[in-house]
Amino acid sequence: MSTGSTVTWTNHDNFTHSVQVQGESEVHMMRPGETAEVTFSAPGTFNYLCTLHAQNMKGTVLVS
């Protein structure tokens, strides 16, 4: 993805999840059906995770 792009996470589950991106202190909480958006203003590799279920809900966003 390009610098300045926005990623949208959507909670399709039946319980609350969250998204926290590496280097960002904000935790975006999402109840069922809600979304969270993060805009990436710099290039890099950014890890993210669900702070409530970090053991198995994590990933990486690559920004060029």
Z-matrix of the N, CA and C atoms (Angstrom, degrees):
N
C 1 1.439
C 2 1.513 1 108.57
N 3 1.302 2 116.68 1 158.77
C 4 1.460 3 122.70 2 -177.23
C 5 1.524 4 111.96 3 -92.15
N 6 1.332 5 115.21 4 153.05
C 7 1.461 6 120.67 5 173.75
C 8 1.522 7 108.69 6 -54.77
N 9 1.314 8 117.23 7 136.80
C 10 1.464 9 122.85 8 -178.20
C 11 1.515 10 113.63 9 93.50
N 12 1.334 11 117.44 10 -6.05
C 13 1.469 12 121.03 11 178.92
C 14 1.524 13 110.81 12 -75.95
N 15 1.319 14 113.95 13 154.67
C 16 1.464 15 121.37 14 178.70
C 17 1.516 16 109.20 15 -114.11
N 18 1.329 17 116.38 16 134.81
C 19 1.459 18 122.72 17 173.92
C 20 1.522 19 107.54 18 -104.32
N 21 1.331 20 115.45 19 135.20
C 22 1.457 21 121.45 20 177.32
C 23 1.525 22 108.93 21 -115.13
N 24 1.321 23 115.98 22 124.63
C 25 1.454 24 122.05 23 173.49
C 26 1.519 25 107.33 24 -101.76
N 27 1.335 26 117.70 25 137.08
C 28 1.462 27 122.72 26 178.87
C 29 1.521 28 108.88 27 -122.45
N 30 1.321 29 115.88 28 130.51
C 31 1.459 30 121.14 29 178.90
C 32 1.527 31 109.05 30 -87.91
N 33 1.334 32 115.76 31 104.41
C 34 1.466 33 122.09 32 177.49
C 35 1.527 34 111.47 33 -97.32
N 36 1.315 35 117.23 34 10.54
C 37 1.454 36 122.33 35 -176.56
C 38 1.529 37 110.20 36 -91.64
N 39 1.326 38 115.69 37 178.19
C 40 1.467 39 121.17 38 179.92
C 41 1.513 40 113.20 39 -96.41
N 42 1.337 41 117.53 40 4.12
C 43 1.459 42 120.26 41 179.08
C 44 1.525 43 109.37 42 -142.43
N 45 1.315 44 116.75 43 169.05
C 46 1.461 45 123.61 44 -173.59
C 47 1.526 46 111.85 45 -69.40
N 48 1.339 47 114.72 46 139.84
C 49 1.465 48 123.08 47 172.39
C 50 1.523 49 107.37 48 -129.21
N 51 1.325 50 115.28 49 173.74
C 52 1.465 51 120.20 50 176.64
C 53 1.520 52 109.16 51 -141.91
N 54 1.319 53 115.14 52 166.29
C 55 1.466 54 121.96 53 173.05
C 56 1.516 55 107.32 54 -133.34
N 57 1.327 56 115.78 55 128.02
C 58 1.458 57 121.09 56 170.97
C 59 1.524 58 107.02 57 -130.80
N 60 1.334 59 115.70 58 126.54
C 61 1.457 60 122.32 59 -178.99
C 62 1.519 61 108.70 60 -96.19
N 63 1.341 62 115.77 61 137.55
C 64 1.464 63 122.66 62 177.64
C 65 1.523 64 110.08 63 -48.99
N 66 1.325 65 116.60 64 133.78
C 67 1.457 66 121.71 65 178.53
C 68 1.517 67 113.98 66 83.17
N 69 1.320 68 117.04 67 0.06
C 70 1.468 69 121.97 68 -179.81
C 71 1.519 70 107.89 69 -118.77
N 72 1.304 71 117.29 70 128.81
C 73 1.463 72 119.69 71 -177.16
C 74 1.533 73 112.49 72 -80.01
N 75 1.323 74 117.38 73 -21.81
C 76 1.460 75 120.73 74 -176.63
C 77 1.522 76 111.71 75 -73.04
N 78 1.326 77 115.48 76 134.81
C 79 1.454 78 122.47 77 172.83
C 80 1.521 79 106.51 78 -106.67
N 81 1.317 80 116.55 79 122.96
C 82 1.468 81 122.56 80 -179.07
C 83 1.525 82 108.02 81 -94.23
N 84 1.325 83 117.37 82 108.71
C 85 1.457 84 122.15 83 179.72
C 86 1.526 85 109.31 84 -86.24
N 87 1.336 86 115.84 85 139.61
C 88 1.465 87 121.29 86 -179.96
C 89 1.519 88 109.96 87 -133.52
N 90 1.311 89 116.20 88 116.02
C 91 1.461 90 120.73 89 171.33
C 92 1.534 91 107.57 90 -76.70
N 93 1.326 92 117.63 91 169.31
C 94 1.463 93 119.29 92 178.12
C 95 1.535 94 111.12 93 -52.11
N 96 1.344 95 115.22 94 131.16
C 97 1.462 96 121.59 95 178.96
C 98 1.511 97 114.94 96 86.12
N 99 1.316 98 118.89 97 -9.91
C 100 1.462 99 121.34 98 -179.33
C 101 1.528 100 111.36 99 -88.47
N 102 1.340 101 115.07 100 163.84
C 103 1.458 102 121.51 101 178.86
C 104 1.523 103 110.18 102 -124.08
N 105 1.331 104 114.85 103 163.47
C 106 1.465 105 122.37 104 173.21
C 107 1.524 106 106.60 105 -137.27
N 108 1.324 107 116.80 106 140.17
C 109 1.459 108 121.91 107 -179.86
C 110 1.514 109 110.33 108 -124.13
N 111 1.341 110 115.50 109 140.91
C 112 1.461 111 122.11 110 174.75
C 113 1.521 112 106.88 111 -134.03
N 114 1.338 113 116.36 112 128.96
C 115 1.456 114 122.27 113 175.92
C 116 1.522 115 108.47 114 -99.38
N 117 1.323 116 115.56 115 131.70
C 118 1.462 117 121.84 116 -176.99
C 119 1.519 118 108.92 117 -101.57
N 120 1.339 119 116.34 118 109.33
C 121 1.458 120 121.64 119 -173.16
C 122 1.522 121 113.69 120 -94.97
N 123 1.327 122 117.58 121 -1.32
C 124 1.467 123 120.91 122 -180.00
C 125 1.525 124 108.71 123 -139.36
N 126 1.327 125 117.03 124 151.83
C 127 1.464 126 119.45 125 176.47
C 128 1.525 127 111.13 126 -71.09
N 129 1.313 128 115.95 127 155.70
C 130 1.454 129 120.39 128 176.79
C 131 1.511 130 111.81 129 151.52
N 132 1.308 131 114.67 130 -176.82
C 133 1.459 132 123.28 131 175.87
C 134 1.521 133 106.53 132 -110.49
N 135 1.326 134 116.39 133 120.96
C 136 1.457 135 121.70 134 -173.94
C 137 1.528 136 109.60 135 -120.29
N 138 1.308 137 116.09 136 117.91
C 139 1.457 138 121.07 137 175.55
C 140 1.526 139 108.76 138 -83.00
N 141 1.323 140 116.07 139 146.92
C 142 1.462 141 120.85 140 175.77
C 143 1.520 142 108.44 141 -137.61
N 144 1.327 143 115.91 142 159.90
C 145 1.454 144 120.84 143 177.61
C 146 1.511 145 111.13 144 -155.41
N 147 1.315 146 113.90 145 161.17
C 148 1.457 147 121.27 146 169.81
C 149 1.518 148 105.66 147 -87.11
N 150 1.306 149 117.78 148 114.58
C 151 1.465 150 120.83 149 -176.82
C 152 1.530 151 112.27 150 -65.32
N 153 1.320 152 117.15 151 -19.09
C 154 1.470 153 121.44 152 179.29
C 155 1.523 154 112.12 153 -86.39
N 156 1.333 155 117.17 154 -23.50
C 157 1.470 156 122.35 155 -175.87
C 158 1.526 157 109.89 156 -139.17
N 159 1.316 158 116.81 157 48.38
C 160 1.473 159 122.35 158 -172.49
C 161 1.525 160 113.52 159 -62.61
N 162 1.321 161 118.35 160 -22.89
C 163 1.450 162 120.59 161 -177.28
C 164 1.522 163 113.11 162 -64.34
N 165 1.336 164 118.23 163 -27.93
C 166 1.459 165 119.09 164 -176.78
C 167 1.524 166 114.47 165 -140.66
N 168 1.324 167 118.25 166 9.11
C 169 1.462 168 120.22 167 179.53
C 170 1.516 169 109.01 168 -127.29
N 171 1.330 170 115.19 169 90.94
C 172 1.451 171 120.82 170 -178.21
C 173 1.523 172 108.22 171 -155.29
N 174 1.324 173 115.67 172 164.48
C 175 1.448 174 120.16 173 179.99
C 176 1.510 175 111.03 174 -170.20
N 177 1.334 176 115.52 175 -169.86
C 178 1.457 177 122.14 176 -176.27
C 179 1.523 178 109.71 177 -136.92
N 180 1.333 179 116.21 178 140.74
C 181 1.452 180 122.78 179 172.69
C 182 1.529 181 106.86 180 -114.29
N 183 1.330 182 116.78 181 127.34
C 184 1.472 183 122.60 182 177.66
C 185 1.515 184 108.99 183 -104.09
N 186 1.326 185 116.31 184 122.10
C 187 1.460 186 122.44 185 -177.80
C 188 1.525 187 108.49 186 -119.32
N 189 1.353 188 116.20 187 127.19
C 190 1.472 189 119.27 188 179.35
C 191 1.517 190 111.54 189 -112.73
